[in-house]
Amino acid sequence: MRITAITIIGMLLLTTASWAADFKLGIVDFQQVLKESRAGKAAQTEIARKAKGMESDFEAKKNEIEAMRNQLEKDALVMSRDRREDKEREIRIKINDAKTLQKKYMEDFKEAEAQVIRRIQKDFFDLVGEIGKREGYTLIIEKLGVLYSQDAVDITDKLIREYDARHRGN
């Protein structure tokens, strides 16, 4: 697909010199937008806060299991066999619950991260379309698949400035 797009662009550029003279290309780096824009930084903070909350909750569960294991080791010699087996079963259940919780947290974290990125991406790509029309760009592409480009065609910083100006309150 990428090769097809590049081939089409190349053929279009070669077809007419006058069209090629009017051709205006822009490149944006969405990863840079996520790192440097206000919304991207706010998203990183929000995601980190969620991750920290999940991590501390999971750590508490882990500590509870460790305390139960330590208590079982201390009391194992004076416990009845049935009581010890009950405690061991209780610990296994807690371990399985902790694994399930960890899996749920990972899924929740990934979904929250994807949701925040999609929100920024939609707003940013809408802005790219507006700027493309307003400033007469023929084509604006994402830098991800570009092997080389002159810095002059990279409009990421310009877009970040305008994006931040539009979303000051967010």
Secondary structure, DSSP 8 states (H G I E B T S, - for coil): -HHHHHHHHHHHHHH-HHHHHH--EEEE-HHHHHHHSHHHHHHHHHHHHHHHHHHHHHHHHHHHHHHHHHHHHHHTTTS-HHHHHHHHHHHHHHHHHHHHHHHHHHHHHHHHHHHHHHHHHHHHHHHHHHHHHHTT-SEEEEGGG-S---GGGB-HHHHHHHHHHHTTT-
